[in-house]
Amino acid sequence: MRSFYQHYYKTYITALQNAADTADRAQLKKAYQTSNVLFGVLKDAVNVSQKIQVDHAILETNNHPDSANHYLPDSANQTIMRYPKIQAALHALSDTRGLPWPKDHEKKADADLLEWLQAMFGFQKDNVSNQREHLVLLLANMHIRQISKPEQQPELDDHVLDTTMNKLFKNYKRWCKYLGRKTSLWLPTIPQEVQQRKLLYMGLYLLIWGEAANLRFMPVCLCYLFHHMAFELYGVLAANVSPVTGENVRPYYGGEEEAFLKKVVTPISKIVETDKAERSGTIKSKHSHRRNYDDLNAFFWSNDCFQLGWPMRADADFFQEEEQPVMLRYATEHTKI
């Protein structure tokens, strides 16, 4: 194992470390990833089980700075990251002025709006990274369609933000209109805060969508989740300090790592999993008593969905198996929607 690891490092990593070609750099990252796995086998299986010391030279290679970061994309050095429209979107997302950070959160020097949403609502780190790129590209693509003078430094304007928001929230606004509800897209009266608030709403929606997994088959359910979480976002920013506790107002499901996944996505997903078990024959029940994605999604086209509450009530009909025949009527009533 020691000989194989040293041979692999010399052949695939040392030879590519000074490569300038993009393809070679991509191959180098894969080589670092493989070497990390080999090192893990060598250290754990050999060093621990057989009590054999790993050579100092091998330890030095694994401690190489590039080896430690081989999973991280070299986005800062990519050509697209230097594109003016991309820079304009990143600059806008970096505006965290006035946001109340949790006391126990270690704010990074380059923290942005999506990191703040992660800290407040408990989204997963990888989801935040993915949706940051998603939002930046949405804004940049919309920005590039606008006519601007080359000599001017491009900045996101209201037209770019509004056009992107209209596309992103088209289904949500339709849902609110159908149920006779006002949207939770409330904007501040201070002009300097409007852009930040719009970006927060878009980031929040994408983070909900990105972490919802199979709940994306229930798009109206996502509208329900966003409706309440956007209202919480407004409350956090409008009333920074609770009159009762004297502490910063925080979302109900926030405050801990992966809170959104554990406390919001998982309970709803379990309802779907139960019905999957029934459809597969693991649990026997009448076909008319089984719910699928369309049945559950249709429930959120009715004002009865607000009986679920926020925070969601564990004793609500939605979470009760014995209420399945009642829930199925929503699919029949809203087939034309």
Secondary structure, DSSP 8 states (H G I E B T S, - for coil): -HHHHHHHIIIIIITTTT--SHHHHHHHHHHHHHHHHHHHHIIIIIIITS-----HHHHHHHT-HHHHTTTS--GGGSGGGGSHHHHHHHHHHT--TT----TT----TT--HHHHHHHHHT--HHHHHHHHHHHHHHHHHHHHTS---TTS-----HHHHHHHHHHHTHHHHHHHHHHT---S----SSHHHHHHHHHHHHHHHHHHHHH-GGGGG-HHHHHHHHHHHHHHHHHHHH--B-TTTSSB---TT-SSTTHHIIIIIHHHHHHHHHHHHHHTTSS---GGG---HHHHHHHTTSGGGGGGTTTT-TTSGGG-GGGHHHHHHHHHHTTT-
